[in-house]
Amino acid sequence: MSIPATISKKARKLIGISYEEQGMPYVEQVDSEGNRVNVVEQKIYIKKSFMTIPSSLRLIHTNKLLRTPSLLPIISNLQDLPYKYKPINNGKNKEIRDVTVERLIIGGGTSGLASMRENSLLITREELGDILFDEYTLERSFIIEELKKLYKYYQNHIISGRFLGKFDEGLVFDTVDQILIVKANEIVLAGGGRCLKPIFPGNNTPGIVSREFYLKRLKNKFQKILVLGYTDLAARTALHAKKSTILVPNNITISLSPYYKEQLDKKGVEISNGNIYNIESNNGKLIVQTDKTTLEADLIVFSVSKQPRLEITSSVGIGYIYDAGRHLYVPVHDQLGRNKNLFIVGGMRGIDNEYLSYLSGKASKGEEIDRFLEELKKYNPNQQNESPYNYGNGGIVCECEDISMEDINFALSLGIEKDVEKLKRITGLGTGHCQGKACTINLGDYLKSSRLISYRSPIYPVIL
């Protein structure tokens, strides 16, 4: 089974594609004929590179030759950029339609569907979400049954589309054949969270993928996986494979509930500690060398935590706080998830428990509030002093722009503060295709930066 790989934009090196979600690094590309392609859906898509280009911030800043005005256009032409685009829909523009609703729900996973009620409109990029693929979720059968009932009852009020952000005209969504401009009296943000890649040498090697990518497209296709994580989320990932090992970074204490600890013991899942200093591919296997042992796997799956999709909440004007103990950047909300006329539910507020996500959606419409608050008190993720994204010294931070930890450290040596926004201005971090979705949060936590970048609309690529 091959993993999608491509050539990096600047360094022109062969790298793996780690995410399956549109808008993330290298998932959408333009081929030599100008066609827009989804690399993940095509299973594998590798372009050949006739050369590699040294990509180093230190080299650019200290070498006057590379900053010569006549040389800069030549360097940019060597980068892996498209030369032409083919028009889609025969060059026809999509119809723009204004919609006014009482209650708008953005996201159709567990908490989004649970938020549905009369006079609601739900717009989502996927239906039901991770629970369809995660077989080791507690209360899974009950939740899926309830969600399917809601979906069947409200199916005429559910639209497939991507949220592009808030504009002066309203909240804008890109659907198959229309651009919707929506105004609503009440908004529920249920866009969920995503697992982000830890930082370590060789972290862009082909064969390193997110939990979502693994569960939705690669589950049961690899015999042995190495899971990067330390909580029940990592345990639930590891249990899907025939053989698996969980690797916990140094200075992080593994935090497992008794139930999942028992399940791991029953299946013989090993737990190892250590930081990664080298990864090699050998005959379809990934050889992972840590400071304590050598591990072998067919696939590496990062499952550290589910980070809320801040680009969605930031677009509608909601701030965030840095939870240094849980290592999450969480949108500002009260106990029930309220922020003025908005509700933030499920993974969008940092919850990775499906049952609690379900109850948070119910609570947003005034149902099951007491039960939700009771379960919320029990939900107490382990606090860690050090960043769980620190799996080693070095590695790529921003895949879109080939920004490494070496580049970050060089910028810091120039006197730049440990502030992601300021580092972005010096390094170009977060300015590529994904606009910081894949790199700013894990780097922010690594540096303990309370401020990230400004996520601006449109928050996903738009084809004009």
Backbone torsions as a table, in degrees:
resi	resn	phi	psi	omega
1	MET	NA	122.4	-179.4
2	SER	-92.2	150.0	176.6
3	ILE	-105.5	135.4	178.6
4	PRO	-55.0	138.4	178.1
5	ALA	-141.6	164.9	-178.7
6	THR	-155.1	-175.8	176.5
7	ILE	-102.7	130.3	-177.9
8	SER	-66.1	153.1	-171.1
9	LYS	-62.2	-48.7	-173.8
10	LYS	-96.9	-52.9	-175.5
11	ALA	-77.4	-16.1	-180.0
12	ARG	57.4	41.5	177.0
13	LYS	-103.4	151.9	176.0
14	LEU	-70.4	123.2	-179.9
15	ILE	-133.4	158.2	177.5
16	GLY	-84.8	155.1	174.1
17	ILE	-100.1	122.2	-168.2
18	SER	-102.0	-15.7	-175.3
19	TYR	-120.9	154.2	177.3
20	GLU	-108.4	-7.5	-174.4
21	GLU	-81.9	132.9	175.4
22	GLN	-59.1	141.7	-178.1
23	GLY	93.2	-6.7	178.0
24	MET	-96.2	167.9	-171.5
25	PRO	-53.2	123.3	170.4
26	TYR	65.8	5.8	179.3
27	VAL	-66.4	-40.5	177.4
28	GLU	-108.6	129.4	-178.9
29	GLN	-138.6	171.9	176.7
30	VAL	-116.3	125.3	-178.1
31	ASP	-83.3	-178.2	-174.8
32	SER	-65.2	-18.5	179.1
33	GLU	-93.1	-0.6	-179.9
34	GLY	89.0	7.1	178.9
35	ASN	-82.9	137.7	174.3
36	ARG	-80.9	127.5	-176.4
37	VAL	-127.9	146.8	171.8
38	ASN	-96.5	109.4	-172.6
39	VAL	-62.1	-39.2	-176.5
40	VAL	-67.5	-43.4	-179.2
41	GLU	-67.0	-27.1	177.3
42	GLN	-83.2	3.4	176.9
43	LYS	74.1	-51.1	178.3
44	ILE	-152.7	141.7	-176.9
45	TYR	-155.3	97.5	-177.6
46	ILE	-115.9	122.8	174.0
47	LYS	-95.6	145.7	-179.5
48	LYS	-82.3	146.1	177.7
49	SER	-117.3	124.5	-179.1
50	PHE	-81.0	-10.6	178.9
51	MET	-164.6	158.7	171.4
52	THR	-108.9	152.4	-177.4
53	ILE	-119.3	125.3	176.5
54	PRO	-57.5	124.2	-178.7
55	SER	-118.0	97.9	-176.2
56	SER	-142.6	127.5	177.9
57	LEU	-63.1	-39.2	179.0
58	ARG	-61.0	-42.0	-179.0
59	LEU	-62.3	-42.7	-178.7
60	ILE	-68.2	-40.1	-177.1
61	HIS	-74.3	-28.4	-174.2
62	THR	-103.5	-8.5	-178.6
63	ASN	-108.4	107.3	-178.2
64	LYS	-64.8	-30.4	-178.9
65	LEU	-59.7	-41.1	-178.3
66	LEU	-69.7	-14.9	179.2
67	ARG	-101.3	9.2	177.6
68	THR	-64.9	126.0	-176.3
69	PRO	-52.5	-38.1	-177.8
70	SER	-73.5	-19.8	-177.4
71	LEU	-91.6	-27.6	-176.1
72	LEU	-57.5	-43.2	178.0
73	PRO	-62.6	-33.1	179.5
74	ILE	-66.3	-43.2	179.7
75	ILE	-62.5	-42.7	-179.6
76	SER	-65.2	-32.4	178.5
77	ASN	-69.4	-21.6	178.5
78	LEU	-81.2	-13.4	-179.6
79	GLN	-73.3	159.6	-177.1
80	ASP	-83.2	80.2	-178.4
81	LEU	-121.6	147.7	179.4
82	PRO	-69.2	147.1	179.3
83	TYR	-99.9	-19.6	-179.5
84	LYS	-156.8	160.6	177.7
85	TYR	-128.7	140.2	172.2
86	LYS	-93.0	138.3	179.6
87	PRO	-67.4	149.1	175.7
88	ILE	-106.4	161.3	-179.3
89	ASN	52.9	34.3	-179.0
90	ASN	55.5	30.0	177.5
91	GLY	79.6	7.0	-178.2
92	LYS	-84.6	140.4	177.5
93	ASN	-81.3	152.0	177.0
94	LYS	-75.5	149.4	176.2
95	GLU	-68.2	137.6	176.7
96	ILE	-100.8	127.1	-174.4
97	ARG	-129.8	132.9	176.4
98	ASP	-90.5	134.9	-178.8
99	VAL	-132.9	135.3	174.7
100	THR	-121.4	127.5	-178.6
101	VAL	-134.8	162.9	177.1
102	GLU	-76.1	-45.7	-174.9
103	ARG	-134.5	119.9	179.2
104	LEU	-108.4	131.4	178.4
105	ILE	-117.8	123.8	178.9
106	ILE	-104.0	106.4	-179.2
107	GLY	117.0	132.4	-175.3
108	GLY	-118.2	29.6	174.8
109	GLY	-80.9	-156.3	-176.2
110	THR	-57.1	-53.4	-176.1
111	SER	-71.6	-31.5	179.6
112	GLY	-66.3	-49.3	178.9
113	LEU	-65.2	-37.1	179.4
114	ALA	-66.3	-18.2	180.0
115	SER	-85.0	-8.7	-175.6
116	MET	-65.9	137.8	172.5
117	ARG	-151.1	-178.1	179.9
118	GLU	-60.0	149.1	179.3
119	ASN	63.8	29.6	177.9
120	SER	-109.4	153.3	170.7
121	LEU	-128.9	125.8	179.4
122	LEU	-112.0	128.4	177.4
123	ILE	-121.8	126.9	-171.7
124	THR	-144.6	151.5	176.0
125	ARG	-87.5	-17.6	176.6
126	GLU	-150.8	153.4	-177.5
127	GLU	-103.4	134.9	178.3
128	LEU	74.2	-39.0	174.0
129	GLY	83.9	-154.1	-170.2
130	ASP	-61.8	-29.0	-173.7
131	ILE	-60.9	-25.6	177.5
132	LEU	-64.2	-28.3	-172.9
133	PHE	-107.4	-18.7	-177.8
134	ASP	-91.5	99.2	-174.8
135	GLU	-77.0	-8.7	-176.4
136	TYR	-109.3	23.9	174.6
137	THR	-78.9	133.1	175.8
138	LEU	-67.5	144.3	-179.8
139	GLU	62.2	23.8	-173.3
140	ARG	-61.3	-48.2	-176.5
141	SER	-60.8	-43.4	179.9
142	PHE	-63.2	-46.6	-176.4
143	ILE	-63.8	-46.7	-179.0
144	ILE	-61.7	-40.9	178.9
145	GLU	-61.9	-43.5	179.5
146	GLU	-66.8	-40.5	-179.7
147	LEU	-66.6	-38.8	179.1
148	LYS	-66.0	-34.9	175.6
149	LYS	-63.4	-45.8	179.3
150	LEU	-63.4	-41.6	-179.3
151	TYR	-63.5	-43.8	-179.4
152	LYS	-63.8	-41.4	-176.6
153	TYR	-70.7	-37.2	-174.5
154	TYR	-107.7	16.4	-172.1
155	GLN	-58.9	-26.8	177.8
156	ASN	-77.0	-4.3	179.1
157	HIS	-114.1	19.1	-179.5
158	ILE	-120.3	128.9	-178.2
159	ILE	-124.3	140.1	175.2
160	SER	-86.4	123.9	-179.4
161	GLY	-176.3	168.5	179.5
162	ARG	-112.9	135.4	177.2
163	PHE	-76.8	123.6	-179.5
164	LEU	-96.7	-16.2	178.0
165	GLY	129.9	177.1	178.9
166	LYS	-95.7	130.3	177.4
167	PHE	-125.4	174.6	-179.9
168	ASP	-57.2	-33.5	-176.2
169	GLU	-77.0	-22.2	-177.4
170	GLY	146.7	-164.8	176.6
171	LEU	-86.1	126.1	-171.0
172	VAL	-107.9	134.8	-179.7
173	PHE	-128.0	142.0	177.0
174	ASP	-103.7	113.1	177.8
175	THR	-108.4	-176.9	-175.7
176	VAL	-57.8	-45.0	-174.5
177	ASP	-126.2	3.1	-177.4
178	GLN	-142.7	157.7	165.8
179	ILE	-106.6	117.9	-178.5
180	LEU	-98.2	133.5	173.2
181	ILE	-112.5	109.6	-169.5
182	VAL	-110.3	136.6	171.1
183	LYS	-120.8	137.5	-176.3
184	ALA	-144.5	149.5	176.6
185	ASN	-76.5	-29.9	-178.7
186	GLU	-137.4	136.2	-176.7
187	ILE	-125.2	133.2	175.6
188	VAL	-113.0	121.7	179.7
189	LEU	-97.8	108.1	-175.7
190	ALA	-128.8	38.9	-176.9
191	GLY	-74.7	-6.8	175.4
192	GLY	77.0	-166.0	179.2
193	GLY	-130.2	174.7	178.4
194	ARG	-141.3	150.7	175.1
195	CYS	-82.9	135.5	-177.9
196	LEU	-113.8	153.2	-172.8
197	LYS	-75.6	132.7	174.5
198	PRO	-70.1	170.1	-177.2
199	ILE	-105.7	122.1	177.7
200	PHE	-167.6	157.8	-179.7
201	PRO	-59.1	132.1	178.7
202	GLY	81.0	17.4	-175.8
203	ASN	-74.5	-0.5	172.9
204	ASN	-109.4	17.9	175.3
205	THR	-66.0	137.4	175.8
206	PRO	-56.7	134.5	-179.7
207	GLY	109.2	7.5	176.0
208	ILE	-113.2	115.3	-171.0
209	VAL	-132.8	162.5	178.2
210	SER	-76.6	162.3	176.9
211	ARG	-58.2	-42.5	-178.8
212	GLU	-63.3	-42.9	178.5
213	PHE	-60.7	-46.5	-178.5
214	TYR	-62.2	-50.5	-175.7
215	LEU	-66.3	-38.2	-174.2
216	LYS	-82.2	-29.5	-170.9
217	ARG	-130.4	-19.0	-171.3
218	LEU	-120.5	-5.0	-178.3
219	LYS	-58.7	138.2	179.6
220	ASN	71.0	5.3	-179.9
221	LYS	-102.4	-6.5	178.6
222	PHE	-130.3	135.4	-176.2
223	GLN	-72.6	-44.6	-172.5
224	LYS	-129.0	125.4	179.8
225	ILE	-122.6	152.9	172.5
226	LEU	-110.6	120.5	-177.0
227	VAL	-102.1	128.9	176.1
228	LEU	-98.5	115.4	-177.6
229	GLY	168.2	-177.5	-175.4
230	TYR	-151.3	4.4	-176.1
231	THR	-122.4	-173.3	176.5
232	ASP	-58.3	-28.8	178.2
233	LEU	-60.8	-43.9	177.5
234	ALA	-66.7	-38.0	178.7
235	ALA	-62.5	-45.6	179.5
236	ARG	-61.4	-33.5	177.2
237	THR	-69.1	-48.1	-175.9
238	ALA	-62.5	-33.3	-176.2
239	LEU	-67.1	-17.4	-178.9
240	HIS	-76.6	-20.3	-175.4
241	ALA	-93.2	156.0	177.4
242	LYS	-63.9	-43.9	175.7
243	LYS	-132.7	139.5	-179.7
244	SER	-155.5	155.9	174.3
245	THR	-131.9	139.2	174.4
246	ILE	-101.9	125.1	177.6
247	LEU	-105.4	119.9	179.9
248	VAL	-105.8	130.5	-178.2
249	PRO	-69.1	157.2	175.8
250	ASN	-57.5	149.0	178.1
251	ASN	72.0	8.9	175.3
252	ILE	-116.0	133.3	178.3
253	THR	-94.0	125.8	179.8
254	ILE	-64.7	139.6	-174.6
255	SER	-128.8	95.8	-177.6
256	LEU	-121.0	140.6	173.7
257	SER	-73.4	155.7	179.8
258	PRO	-54.0	-38.3	-177.8
259	TYR	-62.4	-50.0	-176.4
260	TYR	-74.0	-28.7	174.2
261	LYS	-62.5	-41.6	178.4
262	GLU	-65.1	-41.0	179.4
263	GLN	-64.4	-40.0	178.0
264	LEU	-64.5	-41.5	179.1
265	ASP	-63.0	-41.7	179.9
266	LYS	-61.7	-38.8	-177.2
267	LYS	-88.4	-5.1	178.3
268	GLY	73.9	30.7	178.4
269	VAL	-75.4	127.5	180.0
270	GLU	-86.2	148.7	175.3
271	ILE	-121.2	124.6	-177.0
272	SER	-124.1	149.7	175.4
273	ASN	-113.2	146.3	176.0
274	GLY	153.8	161.2	174.9
275	ASN	-105.1	144.8	-175.7
276	ILE	-85.6	133.0	174.0
277	TYR	-120.8	-7.2	176.8
278	ASN	-164.5	144.3	174.1
279	ILE	-132.8	133.2	177.4
280	GLU	-130.1	146.1	173.5
281	SER	-98.4	131.7	-177.4
282	ASN	-144.9	106.5	178.4
283	ASN	53.8	46.4	177.3
284	GLY	82.7	-0.3	178.6
285	LYS	-108.0	150.9	174.0
286	LEU	-104.1	119.6	179.0
287	ILE	-98.9	113.9	-175.3
288	VAL	-107.9	116.6	179.2
289	GLN	-100.7	120.7	176.1
290	THR	-108.3	176.2	179.8
291	ASP	-75.5	-0.3	-179.3
292	LYS	-125.2	-25.5	-177.5
293	THR	-162.1	178.6	174.3
294	THR	-118.1	128.6	-178.5
295	LEU	-116.6	150.5	179.2
296	GLU	-126.3	138.5	-179.1
297	ALA	-153.0	159.4	173.6
298	ASP	-84.1	-24.6	-174.6
299	LEU	-155.2	143.4	173.9
300	ILE	-110.5	129.1	-177.0
301	VAL	-121.4	117.4	177.6
302	PHE	-87.6	128.8	-172.4
303	SER	-144.2	49.5	-173.9
304	VAL	-71.4	-55.2	178.3
305	SER	-165.4	164.4	177.5
306	LYS	-97.1	104.8	-179.6
307	GLN	-84.0	129.3	177.0
308	PRO	-55.1	144.5	178.2
309	ARG	-76.8	85.6	-174.2
310	LEU	-64.4	-24.7	-178.9
311	GLU	-61.1	-28.1	179.8
312	ILE	-75.3	-51.7	-177.9
313	THR	-66.7	-38.0	179.2
314	SER	-64.2	-35.9	-178.8
315	SER	-62.6	-34.1	-178.7
316	VAL	-91.7	7.7	172.4
317	GLY	94.2	15.9	179.6
318	ILE	-96.3	130.0	177.3
319	GLY	-78.1	-179.7	-179.6
320	TYR	-140.4	161.7	174.3
321	ILE	-122.7	151.7	178.0
322	TYR	-94.3	113.5	176.2
323	ASP	-89.6	94.0	-172.5
324	ALA	-66.6	-27.5	179.8
325	GLY	-75.3	-41.3	179.1
326	ARG	-90.3	-11.0	178.9
327	HIS	61.6	45.1	177.8
328	LEU	-126.9	150.1	168.9
329	TYR	-104.5	112.5	-168.2
330	VAL	-115.4	130.9	176.3
331	PRO	-58.0	145.8	-178.9
332	VAL	-69.6	128.2	179.2
333	HIS	-161.0	163.7	175.9
334	ASP	-90.5	-170.7	-173.6
335	GLN	-60.0	-34.4	180.0
336	LEU	-89.1	-0.5	178.5
337	GLY	95.1	9.6	-175.7
338	ARG	-83.8	145.6	169.3
339	ASN	-147.9	95.1	-174.7
340	LYS	59.8	-118.9	-178.3
341	ASN	-96.2	19.1	-179.9
342	LEU	-117.4	152.2	170.6
343	PHE	-119.4	136.0	176.5
344	ILE	-112.7	120.9	-170.9
345	VAL	-130.1	158.4	173.0
346	GLY	61.0	-138.3	-177.8
347	GLY	-60.4	-22.9	179.4
348	MET	-66.5	-20.9	177.2
349	ARG	-108.1	16.0	173.7
350	GLY	90.3	17.3	178.8
351	ILE	-94.4	126.8	177.0
352	ASP	-113.2	13.5	176.4
353	ASN	-99.1	118.7	-173.3
354	GLU	-64.6	-37.8	-179.6
355	TYR	-67.0	-42.2	177.7
356	LEU	-66.6	-35.4	175.0
357	SER	-61.5	-43.6	178.3
358	TYR	-58.9	-46.2	-179.4
359	LEU	-67.9	-33.2	178.9
360	SER	-65.2	-36.3	175.6
361	GLY	-65.9	-42.5	178.2
362	LYS	-62.7	-42.1	-177.7
363	ALA	-64.4	-28.7	-179.0
364	SER	-66.4	-17.9	177.3
365	LYS	-112.7	18.0	173.9
366	GLY	86.3	12.2	-179.4
367	GLU	-110.2	147.9	174.3
368	GLU	55.3	32.4	-176.0
369	ILE	-65.7	-45.5	-178.6
370	ASP	-62.2	-42.3	179.8
371	ARG	-66.1	-40.4	178.8
372	PHE	-60.9	-47.1	-178.6
373	LEU	-65.0	-34.7	178.1
374	GLU	-66.0	-45.0	179.5
375	GLU	-69.9	-32.5	179.5
376	LEU	-63.9	-36.0	177.6
377	LYS	-63.5	-33.3	-179.6
378	LYS	-77.4	-20.9	-177.2
379	TYR	-81.2	101.7	-174.6
380	ASN	-136.4	77.7	-179.2
381	PRO	-57.0	144.6	-178.7
382	ASN	-60.4	138.9	178.3
383	GLN	-91.3	136.8	179.9
384	GLN	-124.7	140.1	179.6
385	ASN	-78.2	-37.3	-177.1
386	GLU	-100.7	160.9	-178.8
387	SER	-72.9	125.5	176.2
388	PRO	-73.1	-4.4	176.1
389	TYR	-86.8	-7.5	-179.2
390	ASN	-88.4	92.3	179.7
391	TYR	-104.2	7.1	179.1
392	GLY	164.4	170.8	-179.2
393	ASN	-90.3	110.5	178.4
394	GLY	109.9	-174.6	-179.2
395	GLY	109.3	171.5	179.5
396	ILE	-82.3	136.3	175.7
397	VAL	-100.6	-54.0	-179.8
398	CYS	-109.6	106.4	-176.8
399	GLU	-69.7	-37.2	-176.5
400	CYS	-60.3	-39.0	-174.7
401	GLU	-111.9	11.5	178.5
402	ASP	55.4	44.3	178.9
403	ILE	-96.5	122.7	-176.8
404	SER	-103.0	171.2	174.8
405	MET	-64.3	-29.1	175.2
406	GLU	-61.0	-41.6	177.6
407	ASP	-64.5	-42.8	179.4
408	ILE	-62.4	-45.6	-179.5
409	ASN	-64.2	-35.5	177.6
410	PHE	-65.0	-42.9	178.6
411	ALA	-61.7	-40.4	178.4
412	LEU	-65.4	-33.7	179.5
413	SER	-68.1	-18.4	177.4
414	LEU	-81.7	-2.9	179.2
415	GLY	101.5	5.5	178.4
416	ILE	-69.8	138.3	178.9
417	GLU	-68.0	161.5	175.3
418	LYS	-78.9	69.0	-176.6
419	ASP	-132.7	119.9	-172.7
420	VAL	-61.2	-40.0	-179.9
421	GLU	-61.8	-42.9	180.0
422	LYS	-69.8	-37.3	177.3
423	LEU	-65.9	-34.4	176.6
424	LYS	-59.5	-41.8	-176.6
425	ARG	-67.9	-27.3	-179.5
426	ILE	-89.2	-40.0	-171.1
427	THR	-100.3	-23.8	-172.5
428	GLY	89.0	3.4	176.5
429	LEU	-53.6	134.1	174.9
430	GLY	78.1	11.8	-179.1
431	THR	-106.4	6.3	-176.9
432	GLY	-89.2	-156.1	-173.8
433	HIS	-56.8	-42.5	-174.9
434	CYS	-85.1	-6.3	177.3
435	GLN	55.7	39.7	172.8
436	GLY	89.1	0.5	-178.6
437	LYS	-64.0	-33.3	-172.9
438	ALA	-97.4	-10.6	-171.2
439	CYS	-126.4	-30.9	-170.0
440	THR	-72.2	-33.8	-176.3
441	ILE	-74.7	-46.7	-179.9
442	ASN	-66.9	-36.9	175.6
443	LEU	-67.7	-40.4	178.5
444	GLY	-57.3	-43.8	179.1
445	ASP	-68.6	-39.8	178.1
446	TYR	-57.4	-39.3	-178.1
447	LEU	-92.7	-5.9	-173.6
448	LYS	58.1	43.8	179.1
449	SER	-87.4	126.8	179.9
450	SER	-78.9	-15.0	-179.0
451	ARG	-118.6	135.3	175.1
452	LEU	-103.1	-148.6	177.5
453	ILE	-98.8	173.3	174.3
454	SER	-87.9	119.0	178.7
455	TYR	-89.1	114.6	-173.5
456	ARG	-108.3	155.5	176.5
457	SER	-82.1	144.4	-2.0
458	PRO	-75.3	141.2	-175.2
459	ILE	-87.8	-7.2	173.5
460	TYR	-131.7	154.1	-179.2
461	PRO	-59.0	140.1	179.3
462	VAL	-118.7	129.3	177.0
463	ILE	-90.9	117.1	-177.0
464	LEU	-94.0	NA	NA
